[in-house]
């Protein structure tokens, strides 16, 4: 399954169809970096294709039409991408329709040189049951035609459970930042990771490969050889995923996180999972 963009995109360091070779090269590189410490195991990705549950597209203009894609390595230009073999097919389909509808409504991408235009980026998060949270980043508060555009998009894709808008006026490489407006839904997505359910807001950190994350979290917790009497400190805890995987193995967990929205998600997650031995601090 060759990728037509591989030579130009720069987002993948390894060809996705050669997963075993890529895993061996990565494992050798990690062992070399961590010398003289011993590296015990290498876990191959259980799904080499369509495993990413989060994708960010950047907008640009080409021949007076809106396009969406990725930045090639070392460049700020946008390479138009119709499909990406490691991204969720659901996100890919929604993005195609979003670009098509926005073009029909004559929306334009933001141009940093001229300061003109509206759309900057769009983020998609996809849950294990194929529900989608969208976050559209604009350069202006005014998102002309948004009600009609998003109504049409939701009619085509009822799997969309939430749509946020971030107003990013600064010239920056940070995508999710700025004033937030909730355009549709509750502002978060529910996903299942192992035995736990997690609410994830658009700005919160969450592993892009949940199946691999579950393997790594369980392996890390087992490696600690816990007795059940410990008090664990989970720094940079995000929405509390690792805190929950630790909670059944220790007496108490304290999770610390800078992002207030992530902490709100973490508290909600503890309540949703009935986990009583975790405290979250912002």
N, C-alpha and C positions, 0 to 999 in steps of 0.2 A: 504494500500500500504506500507508494512513494508520495512524498509531499511536494507539490509543485512550487512551493514558496521557499523551500529550505535554503537554497543558495542565496536568496535575497533578503529573507526575513530577519535572520539573526536572533530570533527568540529561542530557538532550540540549539543547544551545543552538540547534541547527538541526534542522529537520525532515529526517529521513534520506532522504525521497523526492525532495528538491530538492538533490541533491548538487552539481550544477554551480554553482548560485547560492551555495550554502554555501562551496564552494571559492573562488569569486571574492571573496566577502566576507572570508573568512579571509586570503586573499593580500593584499588591500588593507589589512587591519588590520596585518599583519606588516610590510608596506612602510612604513606610517606610523610604527610603533613603532621601526623601525630606521633612520629618517632620521638623518644624510645618507648612510648606507651603501646600497650597491646590492644589491637582492635579485633574483637571476637567474631562478629557475624556481619554478613551482608544480606539484606532482604531485598529481593527483586520486586519491582512494581507488579502487583497482581493483575493490573490492567494497563498495558502500555499505550492504549488508545482511549480517548474520550474520558480520561481520568480526572481532569481538572474541573472543579466545580465552581471556579471563580474566573472571570475573564474581564479585562478592561480593554475596550476599543477606543481609539482616538479618532476624532473627526478632522477632516480637511476638505478643501474644495479642489476639484479637478474638472477642467472644461465646463465650468459653471454648474457643476452638480456636486452634491454632497457625497463623500465617500467615508468609509470607516475601515480601520485596520490597525496595524502595529507599527512601532518605530523600529526600523532596521538598526542593528547594533552600531552605536556611535553616531547616530543621525537623529535629527528632529523631524524629518519629513515623515509622512504617513504612507506606508505601503498598503494598498487596498487588498483586503483579505476576504475572500468569499467563504472559505471554510478553513478550519484548523483542526488537524487530526487528533490533537490532545485535548481539545475543548469539548464541553458538553454540546451534543447536537441540538439540544433544546435552545441553549443560548445562541448558537449560530443561526438557527431558524428565526428566532425573534429578532435578532439584529438585522438580518436581511430585510425583514418586513418593516422594521423601524426606519431604516435608511430609505427604503422605497416610499413610505408614507411621508417622511419629512421632505423628500425631494418634491413630492406632489404638492406639498404645502409651501414650497419655496423657502424652507429654512436653510440657513447657511452656517458653516463652521466659523469659529472664532479665529481671527487672524491677529497674532501678537504684534506683527509689524504695523498694521494699520489701526488696530484696536476695534475693528469692525467684526460683526458676526455674533452668533449666539452660542452654538453648541461646541463643547470642548471634548468631553469624554462620556462614555457610558459604561457602567459596571453591572455585571450580572452575577448573582449567586444562585446556584441550583442545588436543591436538597435531594436526598436519596430517593424521595418519592416524586421527583420531577416538578416541584413547586419552585417558583422563581421570584427573587427580589431584585428589582432594578434600581439603579441610582444614576440619574442623568445630571451631568455637570455642565453648567452654563456659565457664560461670562457676564450675563445680565440677569436681573430679577425677572424681566419680562421674557416669558417663554411663549411666544406668539403661537396661537393655534394648539396649545398643549392639550386642552380639554378634548378637542376633536381628534387630535393625533392619538392620544392615549386611549380614548374610547374605542377607536378603530383597532388599535393594537391589542387591547384586552379582549375584544370580540374574536379576534383571530387566535389569541393565546390565553384561554381562561386559566392556564396554569400560573399566570402572573398573580401573586398575592400581595405585592406591595411595590410602590414606585415613589422614590424620593428624588428631590432636586437639591443639588448643592450649587450655590452661587459662588464661584471662584473668580475673583477679579484680579488677583495677583498673577504676575508672571513667575510661575514656579513649576517644578516637575512633580510636586505633590498633587495627587489626583483628588482624593477625598478630603476636602477641607473647605471651610467657609460657611456661610449662612445656609441653614437647612430648611427645606419646605417639604412637607408630606403631601404628595399629590394624590396618593391612593393607598388604601390598606392600612396596616397597623405599624409599618415601619420596621418590621423584623421578619425573619424567616425561621421556621422551625425545622431542624435537621436531627437525624438520629445518628449517634456515634457510639458503637458498642451498645451497652444497655441503657445509655443515657440520651435524653432529648435536650437540645440546646436551641435557645432563641438567639439569633444572630442579626444585629443591626448592620446597616450598610457600611459603617465606618469601622466596625470591630474586626479584629484579626481572627481568622479561622483558617485551619489548614486547607490548602487547595486540593489535596488528595486525601479525602477522609478515610478511605479504606487502608491506605498506607499509614495514616496517622494512628488509627486504632492499633495496628501491629506494633508501631514504635512505642506508643504510650504503655501498652501492656508489657512490652519488653523492658522498658525503663523502670516501671514499677516493680517488676519481678527482680530486676538486678539489684534493687535497694535492700532486698532480704529483710523486709520490715517485720516487726514483732506485734504490731497493733497498739503499742504503748507510746509511739512517737507523736510529736507535734511537727507537722510539715509546713514549710514556708514556700509558697508558690509565687515567685517574683515574676513580674510581667505576665500576670495570669490571664489577661484578656477576658474572655467570656466564661472562664472557669473550666475549660475542658480537662486539663491535667489535674486540677484540684479535685474534680469528681472521680477521676480514675484512681487518685490517691486515697479518697475519702473512706473507701471500704477496707483499707489496709492500715490505717493509722487512727490514733485517738482523736486528733484535731488537725484541721488544715486552715491556714490563714493565706488568703490570696490578695496580692497587692498589684494595683494597676493604675496607670496615669489617666487613661481615657475614661471620662465619666459615663459615656454611653455604654462602653464595654462593661463597666462595673454594674450598671443598671441591668444589663443582660445577664451578668453573672448571678446577681441576687435573684432575678426572675428564674434562672435555671436551677438554682438550689431549691427554690420553692416548688418548681414544676416537677423536679425529681424526688422531692421529699427528703433531701439531704440536710441533716440537722447539725453535722459536725464541721461545717465550713463557714468561715467568716471572711467577707470581702471588704477591703479598705481601698479607698481612692486616694 
